[in-house]
Amino acid sequence: MLNNALTLPHLLLIAVVVLVLFGKGKVSALMGEVGRGVTAFKRGVEDENAAAAAQPAPAVEDRTAQDAPVPQQQAADKTLT
């Protein structure tokens, strides 16, 4: 039903209506604010990734066979010998 809802002529018509309603100055100021917002978002993501890369990885606890729980049958065999 909405297969071709927004084709190029529709988008151009929407752009003309927006320009007529708000004027060139307001639209360009709005796009400037959007551009600054996107730039600030990218900068924040890059800073967060850099901070995460700078932090050392958490130490992994080494569990050997001595620390592992002993099944009941093996525990019973050890007490008999």
C-alpha positions as CSV (number, residue, x, y, z in Angstrom):
1,M,0.0,0.0,0.0
2,L,2.8,2.4,0.9
3,N,5.2,1.0,-1.6
4,N,6.1,4.3,-3.2
5,A,5.1,6.7,-0.4
6,L,8.0,9.1,-0.5
7,T,9.4,9.4,-4.0
8,L,11.6,12.3,-5.2
9,P,8.7,14.6,-6.2
10,H,7.1,14.1,-2.8
11,L,10.4,15.0,-1.0
12,L,10.9,18.1,-3.2
13,L,7.4,19.2,-2.4
14,I,8.0,18.8,1.3
15,A,11.3,20.7,1.0
16,V,9.5,23.6,-0.8
17,V,6.7,23.8,1.8
18,V,9.3,23.8,4.7
19,L,11.2,26.6,3.0
20,V,8.1,28.7,2.4
21,L,6.8,28.2,6.0
22,F,10.1,28.7,7.9
23,G,12.3,30.7,5.5
24,K,15.8,30.1,4.4
25,G,17.4,31.6,7.5
26,K,15.6,29.4,10.0
27,V,16.1,26.2,8.0
28,S,19.9,26.8,7.6
29,A,20.2,27.7,11.3
30,L,18.4,24.5,12.2
31,M,20.6,22.4,9.9
32,G,23.7,24.0,11.5
33,E,22.4,23.0,15.0
34,V,21.8,19.5,13.8
35,G,25.3,19.4,12.3
36,R,26.9,20.6,15.6
37,G,24.8,18.0,17.5
38,V,26.1,15.1,15.3
39,T,29.6,16.4,15.6
40,A,29.3,16.5,19.4
41,F,27.9,13.0,19.4
42,K,30.7,11.6,17.3
43,R,33.3,13.3,19.5
44,G,31.6,11.8,22.6
45,V,31.6,8.3,21.2
46,E,35.3,8.6,20.2
47,D,36.2,9.9,23.7
48,E,34.3,7.0,25.3
49,N,36.1,4.4,23.0
50,A,39.5,6.0,23.8
51,A,38.8,5.9,27.5
52,A,37.7,2.2,27.3
53,A,40.8,1.3,25.4
54,A,43.1,3.1,27.9
55,Q,41.7,1.1,30.9
56,P,43.5,-2.2,31.6
57,A,41.5,-5.4,31.2
58,P,40.2,-6.9,34.4
59,A,42.3,-9.7,35.8
60,V,40.9,-13.2,35.1
61,E,40.9,-15.5,38.1
62,D,42.9,-18.7,37.4
63,R,41.0,-21.7,38.8
64,T,43.1,-24.9,38.8
65,A,42.0,-28.5,39.3
66,Q,42.9,-28.1,43.0
67,D,40.2,-25.4,43.4
68,A,37.5,-27.3,41.6
69,P,34.9,-29.1,43.7
70,V,35.4,-32.9,44.0
71,P,32.4,-35.1,43.0
72,Q,31.0,-37.2,45.9
73,Q,32.2,-40.6,44.6
74,Q,35.8,-39.4,44.3
75,A,35.6,-37.9,47.8
76,A,34.4,-41.2,49.2
77,D,37.2,-43.1,47.4
78,K,39.9,-40.8,48.9
79,T,38.7,-41.3,52.4
80,L,38.9,-45.2,52.0
81,T,42.5,-45.2,50.8
